Amino acid sequence: MQAVRRTSVAGKWYPDNPTRLVSELDAYLARARVDEPPRPLRAIIAPHAGLMYSGPVAAYAYAAARRAHCRALVMVGPSHFVAFSGVSIWPGGSWDTPLGPVMVDTELAAAITAEWPHVVDLPVAHGREHSLEMQMPFVAHLLPGVPIVPLVMGQQTRETAFALGAAISRAVAAQAPDALLVASSDLSHYEDAATAISLDRVVIQHVESLDAEGLMDAIEEEPRHACGGGPMVSVIEAARKLGATEARLLQYADSGDVSGDKSSVVGYMAAAIW
């Protein structure tokens, strides 16, 4: 029997009632107006905090994604709870959501696993992890029937980030050239808003330049820049190897825009790469 990844934060970080969830998603999407990219979309970057905080920003990334006509999503997020080396893949079955199951693309998952031996099946890394789960409401709502390949990165080393990016690019080029890549990351954490934007601008500049090396350098020098810096590096690296040449910031905000407290915020970015 194929494994089902059960929800961990449904009913806590986002509504577990399908009607309420769709209503909230649609409200965010109605405000997320994005221009058509000049070329087919290759990747997006989206945040992963509680939906009321990050949803208004993530909606911009998924408003772009729903125009992409992709046949699979390769999703990379950080591990917040389990420390390990390499990357954990969910290789088959499905992910449960309040809007129904999202199936895993087993063939593409196997192809990525075959490209790098440090992509392993470690289910515990996915159990409590929210970085990919917070993408699932948008995926299930806007991209029904599109399968996923979920990847959670453990220690975000330079070797891991670039090796995973190379593995993804080779597997996607061979198996699913129209797959869309997704990096899940929040930006700076619990700084005042002025400090947060100063830190977050560095990440944004490297993303818009498709500068994976520069982003990795910045994260190594100052880890406060992002919790999912390694996943962003992997996705930028893979996108570039697959022919991407441009990136654009779609939206930026911080948690204080919702809570009203600008003394301690989390930064959120939505970006598109083509």
SVG drawing of the C-alpha trace seen along z (x, -y; Angstrom):
<svg xmlns="http://www.w3.org/2000/svg" viewBox="-18 -50 49 52">
<polyline fill="none" stroke="black" stroke-width="0.4" points="0.0,0.0 1.3,-3.4 2.2,-5.7 0.0,-8.7 1.6,-11.7 -1.0,-13.0 -1.4,-16.7 0.5,-18.0 -0.7,-21.6 -4.2,-21.6 -6.7,-23.2 -3.8,-25.1 -1.9,-26.9 -4.6,-26.8 -8.3,-25.8 -9.1,-22.1 -12.6,-22.9 -12.5,-22.8 -15.1,-25.6 -13.3,-27.9 -9.9,-27.0 -11.0,-27.8 -12.6,-31.1 -9.4,-32.2 -7.2,-31.1 -9.5,-32.9 -9.4,-36.1 -5.6,-36.1 -5.6,-35.2 -8.0,-38.0 -5.5,-40.5 -2.5,-38.8 -2.2,-40.3 0.9,-39.2 2.0,-39.9 2.4,-37.1 6.1,-36.2 7.8,-36.6 8.8,-32.9 7.3,-29.7 7.7,-29.7 10.5,-27.5 10.3,-28.0 8.7,-29.9 9.7,-30.8 7.0,-30.9 6.9,-31.3 5.6,-28.8 4.3,-30.4 0.7,-30.2 -1.6,-30.9 -3.0,-34.2 0.6,-35.6 2.3,-34.1 -0.8,-33.4 -1.2,-36.9 2.4,-36.7 2.4,-33.0 -0.7,-33.8 1.4,-35.8 3.7,-32.9 0.8,-30.5 -1.1,-33.0 1.9,-32.8 2.2,-29.0 -1.4,-28.3 -0.6,-29.8 2.3,-27.6 0.5,-24.5 3.0,-22.3 2.6,-18.5 4.6,-18.1 6.0,-20.1 9.4,-19.5 9.2,-21.0 12.2,-21.7 11.8,-22.9 14.0,-23.1 13.8,-20.7 12.8,-22.6 12.6,-19.6 14.8,-16.7 18.6,-17.2 20.1,-15.0 22.6,-15.1 21.4,-15.2 17.8,-15.3 14.7,-13.3 12.3,-12.5 8.7,-11.2 9.0,-8.7 5.4,-7.7 1.8,-7.6 0.1,-10.9 -0.1,-13.9 -3.4,-14.5 -5.0,-17.9 -8.5,-19.2 -9.1,-19.5 -8.2,-15.9 -5.0,-14.0 -2.1,-15.3 -0.4,-12.4 3.4,-12.0 5.1,-11.5 6.8,-8.3 8.8,-8.1 10.2,-11.6 10.9,-11.0 12.8,-7.8 14.8,-9.7 15.9,-12.4 16.8,-9.8 18.9,-8.0 20.9,-11.2 22.4,-11.7 22.9,-9.0 22.2,-11.5 18.5,-11.8 17.0,-9.2 13.7,-7.9 13.5,-9.3 9.8,-9.6 10.4,-11.1 11.8,-14.3 8.4,-14.9 6.2,-14.0 6.0,-17.3 7.5,-19.5 5.4,-22.4 7.6,-23.9 6.1,-21.8 2.7,-21.2 2.0,-25.0 2.3,-24.8 -0.3,-22.1 -3.5,-24.2 -2.5,-26.3 -1.4,-23.2 -4.6,-21.3 -6.8,-24.3 -5.1,-25.7 -3.3,-22.7 -5.6,-19.8 -4.3,-16.6 -0.7,-17.9 1.6,-15.4 4.5,-16.5 7.9,-15.4 8.4,-16.5 12.1,-17.1 13.1,-18.2 16.7,-19.4 18.5,-18.6 21.7,-20.4 21.8,-23.2 25.5,-22.8 26.9,-24.2 27.6,-20.7 24.0,-19.6 22.4,-22.6 24.3,-22.5 24.3,-18.7 20.5,-18.6 20.1,-21.4 22.2,-19.5 20.3,-16.2 16.9,-17.9 18.0,-19.6 19.2,-16.3 16.1,-14.3 13.7,-17.0 15.5,-17.4 15.3,-13.7 11.8,-12.9 9.7,-16.0 10.9,-19.0 7.7,-20.9 7.9,-20.4 7.7,-23.5 10.3,-23.9 9.2,-25.3 11.5,-26.5 9.8,-27.0 11.4,-29.6 10.7,-32.3 13.2,-35.1 14.6,-36.8 13.1,-35.9 12.1,-38.0 14.0,-41.1 12.4,-44.5 11.0,-45.5 13.8,-47.8 16.5,-45.2 14.4,-42.5 14.1,-44.5 17.9,-45.2 18.6,-41.4 15.9,-40.4 17.0,-42.8 20.2,-40.8 18.3,-37.6 16.0,-39.3 18.9,-40.8 20.6,-37.4 17.3,-35.8 16.6,-38.4 20.1,-38.0 19.7,-34.2 23.0,-34.2 23.0,-30.9 26.6,-31.2 26.1,-34.7 23.1,-33.6 25.0,-30.7 27.8,-33.0 25.4,-35.4 23.6,-32.6 26.9,-31.1 28.1,-34.6 24.8,-35.4 22.3,-32.5 19.6,-35.0 18.9,-35.8 16.5,-32.8 15.4,-29.5 15.2,-27.9 18.3,-29.4 19.6,-26.0 16.3,-25.1 16.4,-28.4 20.0,-27.8 19.0,-24.3 16.0,-25.6 17.9,-28.6 20.8,-26.3 18.4,-23.7 16.4,-26.5 19.6,-28.0 20.8,-24.6 17.4,-24.1 17.7,-27.4 16.2,-30.0 17.7,-33.5 15.4,-35.9 13.8,-36.2 11.4,-38.7 10.2,-39.6 6.4,-39.3 5.7,-40.4 7.4,-41.1 5.8,-41.6 6.4,-40.8 4.3,-39.3 3.8,-42.8 1.7,-43.7 -0.9,-41.3 -0.2,-41.4 0.5,-45.1 3.6,-44.4 6.7,-45.7 9.1,-45.1 9.6,-41.4 8.7,-40.1 9.2,-37.3 9.9,-38.3 8.1,-36.7 8.9,-36.8 7.2,-35.5 9.3,-35.2 9.1,-33.8 11.9,-32.4 11.7,-31.8"/>
</svg>
